[in-house]
């Protein structure tokens, strides 16, 4: 899990991340991988799944306690990485123990 923290940190510092559903809704074509907290509302989850059907990105539900460790912002329950290489690195290091593929 430590590697994922680092990759997400790199994404934030380089500006290669979308924070929140609103940002994803504006630029869904940029998303390579989307991670969201398991306490995201079902309505928002349905909207994200609908976006996924239109745009090709990977989608993972992350347990809330782990997701809060990635993003140090309250009320942020969804992030989308826009850099291809960082997205691949996160995907390779994601652990099925704390993530569910949708």
Secondary structure, 3 states (H helix, E strand, C coil): CHHHHHHHHHHHHHCCEEECHHHHHHCHHHCCEEEEECCCCHHHHHHHHHHHHHCCCEEEEECHHHHHHHCCCCCCCEEEECCHHHHHHHHHHCCCCCEEEC
